[in-house]
Amino acid sequence: MSLFHLVLVALIQGITEFLPVSSSGHLILLPALTGLDDQGQMIDIAVHVGTLFAVMLYFQKDVRVAAGGIPRLIQGKVDTQGAWLAMLLVISTIPVLLFGLVLKVTGFDAYLRSVALIGWTMILFGIVLYWTDQKGGVAKTAPQWSMKDAFKMGLWQALALIPGTSRSGATISGARQLGYAREDAAKLAMLMSIPTILASGVVLGFEVIGDANAALARDASIAAFLSFIAALLALTLMMRLLKSVSFTPYVIYRVILGVILLGYAYS
């Protein structure tokens, strides 16, 4: 795999993973629109690991709290802040795991990689993001996250298995619709990404185990590092901008890209 291709994949994944513009959609479009070979699952795992470390570093305080609560949760006790947060993250991850399993077992996931579909989902869920962002309340904050809200946001997150939807965009839409303020909605969406990315990485890892070699391991290391840097910068910029800017710029980008993709697909 050429260094240029490697850098391109890592930067696309890193920049788009946490912005509400769909990283999976962009990665599918890369070979579809450029003629480049598919990067393969090993590189997919690597760039996801990079973005995983980025979000864990950015929200390291919350990650430490949740990790510290896991032993209590395993014991069936939800009597600490950490155990409560860990439980909510588990609850919010269940829908995407179940929906992902259904897509995998039925083989339907193979039919969700068309340029036309990504074009439509870019536009549709861009409009949904705009509507929920404009109509959503601001009364709720992240510490008020409840079991009911965690499950509902998990259902929104499951929709993101459809390429072009955007995992962060869907969960942010769900949080805004439930009345969470912009920064809190984004924070909850980012925390929810941690177990989701981890689960995805484990599944993909089992599929490619034994296929790795020295050259592929080197490429994967480079991709992971670059996606980590890109994701950390993109996440930091988005969280800072949310103090004064809505999600509208991302919506505009989604709609414009969606229209271009539909024009390409139906031309």
N, C-alpha and C positions, 0 to 999 in steps of 0.2 A: 504494500500500500504506500503510495507516494506521500511525502511529507506534506505537500500542499493539500491533498485530499484529507489527510489525518487532521491537519489544523482546521480545515473547513468544517469537518464533522464536529470536532470538539468545540469550536466557537459557536456553531449553530445550536448545539445541545446546551452548552453552558449559558448562553445569552437567553434562549427561549424557554428553558425549563421552568423558571419561576415567573416569567412575564406571562400575562394572560393571552398568549398568541399561539400556543400549541407547538411544543418541541417535536412531538411525534409527527405532526403534519409537515413541519419543515424538513425533517430528516427523510420522510418518504418522498417529498418533492425534490430533494437534492438529486438522486439518481434519475428520477422520472423526467426532470427538466434539463439536466446537464449531460446525461449519457454516462456519467461516472458509475462504476460498479458499486453495488451495495456494500456497505462497510463491514457487514457481518455481525453476528451476535456478540463476539468477543469484544469488539470495539464498542458496541452498544452498552455492554455491561460496564466497560471502563469509563465511558463518559457519564453514565448514570452514577457510578461510584464517586466520580469527581464532584458532581452536583450534590450528592448526598452529604459529602464532607463539608461542602460550602454552606448548606443550610444548617447543618449541625454546629458549625463554627459560629455562624451569625446568631443563632438562637441558643448558644451554648448554655446559658443559665436555665432556660426552660427544659433543655435536653437533660441536664444534670438532675433537675427536679423529677422529671418523668422516669429517668433511669433508676433513680434512687427509690422510686415507688414500686418498681417491678417486683422485688422480693415480697413486699406486703401484698401485692395483688395476686401473686402466685399462691400465697397462703389463704387467699379468699378474703382478705381484709382491705377495705377501702377507707381507711381511717386517717390518711395523711394527704396532703396536697399532691404529693408525687404519685401516690397510688391512684388518686382520682383522675389526674391528668393522663396517666398511663392507661387507665380503663377507658377513658373517652377516646383516646387515640386508637385503641383496639376496636371499639365500637364503630368508629368512623371508617375503619379499614375493611370491615366485614363485607359491605356491599360490593366494593370493587374487586375483592378476592372472589366472591361468588360469581359475579358477572364475567370476570376474566376467565374463570374456570369453564363457564358455559361456552364462551366464545372459542376457547381452546379445544374443548372436547368435541364441539360440533364442527370445528374447522371454519366457522363463519368469519373468523378474524382475517382470513386470507382475502375476503371479498370487500374489506373495508380500507383498501389502500389506493383507491382511484383518485385521480386529480380532481374529477368532477365532484366527488363526495367531499373532499377537503375544501373545495371552493364553497360549496353550500354550507358546510358546518362552520367555516370561518365567518360567513355572513350571519347566519342564523344565531349562533351563540355569541357573536359580537353584539348583535341587537339585544339579546337576552342580558348580556353584561351591562349594556348601557341602561336598559330599562330598570334592572334591579339596583344599579348604582344610583340612578336618579330618584327612584321611588323608595329605596330602602331607608329605614330609620337609622338613627345614630345613638340610640339609647343603650344598647348592649355593648359590653366590653368583654375582652377575652376571659377575664376571671369569672364571668357569669356563664361560661360555656356549660351546657347541660347535656345529659344523656340523650334527650329527645333531639336537641339541636345537632349533636354529634352524629346521630344516625341519619338525620335529614341531609346534613352536609355530605355524609358518606354516599348517599344516593346520588347527589349531584356529582360527586367525584367519580362514581361508576360510569356516568355518561361520557367521561373523558376518554374512555377506552375506544370511543369512536374518533379516529384521527381527524384533527382539525378543530376539535372541541376545546381543548386546552384543560389540563387537570387543574391548574391554578385558577384559570378563568371560571371554570364551572363551580369550584368550591367557593371562590370569592363571591360569585353570583348568589350561591345558596346562602352564604353568610350575610350578605347585604339584604337579601330578601327576608331573612330572619331578624333583621334590625341591628346588626353589628356595624359599628363605625368602620370606615375604610381601613385604617391601620390595623384594627383588631381583626377585621375580616381577612386581611392579607396575612397577618401573623398566624391565625388558625389554619389557613390554607397551607402555609409553608410547613407548619408543624405536622399537619396531616400527610404531607408528602414524604416524611421520613420513613414511617413503616411501609408506605406504598412502594417507594423506590427500593427499599430493602427487600421486600417480598418479591418484587419484579426481578431484582438482581439475583436472588437465590434461585428462582425458577429458571432464568436464562442460564445461570451458572451450571446447573445440572444438565442442561441440554448440550452445552459445549465442552463439558469436562472431558479431558483426554485429548482434545484437539489442539491444545495450545503448544507452541514451540517458542524458541528463544526470540525469533524475529517478531512473532505476534505479541509476545509478552512485552517486548520493547515498545512496539507501537501502542499497545494498550496503556502502558505507563505514561507515555507522552500525552495520549488522548485524555487520560484521567487528570493529569496535572493541568493541562490547558483548560479543560472544561471546569475544573475547580476554580481557577482564577477568573474565568469569564462569568461563571455563575455567581461567585461572590461579589464581583463588581456590579453585575446586573441587579442582584437582589438588594445590595446596599443602595444603589441609585433609585430603584423603585420605591423602597420603604421611605427614603428621604423625600422623594417627590410627592408621596401620598399625604404629606403634611400640608401641601398647598395645591395639589393638582388631583383631579378626579381620574377615573379610568378611561375617559373619553379619547385621549390620544391613542390608546391601544385599540379601542373600538374602531376608530377611523382607519388605522393600519389594517385591521382584520377585514373590514369591508372592502377597502381598495384591493388588497391582495386577493380576496375572494372573487371579486369581479374579474380581475385579471386571469385568475385560474379558470373560471367558468368560460371566459372568452377563449382561452387556450384549449380547454377540454372539448368545447363544442364547435371549434373552428374546423 
